[in-house]
Structure formats: structure tokens, C-alpha cells
């Protein structure tokens, strides 16, 4: 038995490209960047190293999602790996792609529009009070306090056994 499943979350590196096969099947191609975090031995600092992954989606879902998969969009993907090889100008070539089965958008539409208009800048969470309840309405339950920001200390260290 073998299992070929891939789960990826990252940002799209380019706008999706929609094409059609000769038989009319839609093919949507896009790229996703996924970061690995490694410690730089020279500086001792943790750094992100990007992995660029080519993704392909087929059929009706490709048509439906073509307008929404834009550069900078944060997504979570589920699919399977597909290896292909070919020969071009006498040189054998190959590549591995992810054939995408499921897409989940991790950034809101507003964030997508802002990222296409501006360079990336981390946003601080904003909290607001709930709207007042109409007169005579039952008292709403108290919402839990917002979660504080993660510790700023370096949580990655060499003492972790894995």
C-alpha cells in the first residue's frame, strides 16, 4: 500500500494561469511559496528559506477558482504529488507538481486587495467591543479575553530533541 497525500500552506507566488486542453478540460496552474526555518550557523539567527512549489488544478473547480487565486493570497492546499518527465532539445527533464484537490483561503478578500495594492506589512490584530443589545434582549455571554501575542523569546533552540 502507498499513500500520496500532500498538505501545504503558503502564499501564491504568481497569478493563476487558466488554460484549456484540446478536449476542453480546464487546467489551472499556479505557484506556492512555503518557508523552511533554519538556523544560520554563521550568524546564529533563524532564517526562512523559501521552497517554490508548482501546483495544478483540473476541471470545473479550476474555472471557478481562476479569478480568486492571485499573487500573495495565503492558501492551504491538499492534493497529491505527480512526477513527469520529458525530453527537450535532447536533454531529459523532469519535475514534481502538486495536483490540487482542495483549496482553503487563509487570507480575507480585503487582505488580498490590500496586498495587491501595497507591499507586505504585518498587521496587528484589532479588537472592538460588541454592538449593544436591543432593549429587552437577554444578556449575551461574556466573550473570552483576546489571546495575547506569542512570546518574543526565541522558541527555537537546539535543546528540542526533534
N, C-alpha and C positions, 0 to 999 in steps of 0.2 A: 504494500500500500504506500502511496505517496501523497503528500499534501502540498498544493501550490497555492498559498494564500499570502497576500501582502497587504499590510495596513501602513499608510503613510499620512503624515500631516505636514504641511508646509505651505509655502507661498508660490503662486504661479509665476514663472519666470518670463512668460510672454503671453500675449493674447492667444486664445484658442484659434485653430485654423480648421474650418469645416470644408470637407471635400466629399465627392460622391464617387462610388465605383461605377463601372460601366453599366452594371445591373441596377443602379440607383440606390444602393445602400450608403447611408451617411457614415463618414469617418471623421471623427473629431480628434485632432492632435494638439497637445499642449505639454508644457514642461513644468515640473515642480522642483523647487529647491528645498532640501532637507538638511539641516545642520547637524554635524557631529561636534561634540565638545571634547577638546583635548588640551592637555597641559603642555605649554611650550617649555621645553627643557632649558632653553637659554634664558628666558625671562622669568619663568616660574608662574606666569599668568595663564589662566584658562582662556582658550580662544575657540571661536566657532569656525569650522571648516565645512563649506557647503558641498553637498552632493547634488548633482543635477540629474533628474530622472525624467525620461521621455515617457509620456502616457498617451494611450489611445482609447477612445470610446467609440462603440459601434451602434448603428441603428437609430431608432426613434429618439432615444434619450440623448444621442449626440446632437440631433437637430434642436431638441428642447433646451439644452444647456449651452449651446454655442454662444448665445448673446450674454451669458452671465459669467463665463469663465474668462476673466480679464486679468492682465498682468497685476500682480500684487495681491490678488484675492487669496485669503487664507482658507485652505480646504483640508478635509480629511478624506482620504480615498481608500477604497477596498477593492482589490482585484487579484489578478494572477500574473505571474511573470511569463513572458513569451520571448523566446530566443529565436532570432532569424539570422540567416547568413546569405550572402550573395557575392558575386564577383563583378568588379567594375574595373575596366582598363587592365585586366589581367591580375588584379590584386584582390585577394579574398578578404571580405569584410564581414563583420557580424556585430550585433547589438542585442541588448536586452531591454525590453519595454514592459511597462505595466499595462495590461488590458484591464481597464477600469470597469467594475461592475456597479459600484456605489459611490456617490459623491455627497459629502456633507459640507455645507458652507459654515466656516468658523468665524467669518467677519460679517458684520451687518452691511446692508446696502449703502448706508450713509458713510461707513468707513471706507468702502470700496470707492465711492465717488470722491471722497476727500483724498484718498491715496493716489488717485489718478490725477488730481489737481496739485498736490503738494508732495514734497519729499517726505519720507517716513519720519515721524517723530512719535515716540511712545506717548500714549495718552494716560493721564491719571484718572482713576475711577472717580465718578461724581455721584454723590448721594443726595437725594432730595426727600423731603417729608411727603407722606401720602396725602392725597386730597382729603379735605374734611368730609365726613359722612353726612348725608342729609338728615334733617331733624327727624327724630323718632326711629332711626335705623339702629339695629343692635350694635354694640361696641365692638369694633374689629379687634382681633387678637394682635398682640404686640409682635412686630416683625423682629427676627433676630438681629442683633447688632452686626454691622458690617465686619467682614473679616479683615484683620489688619494685614498690612503688606508683609511679604516674606522677609525673613531676616536678611540683613545686608552682608552678614559674615559669609565667608567663602564656605559653602556647604559641601563642596567637593574637596576631599583630601585623600591622601594616599593610604589612610588607615581603613578605608572601606574595603572589605575582602572581595568584592566582585567588580 
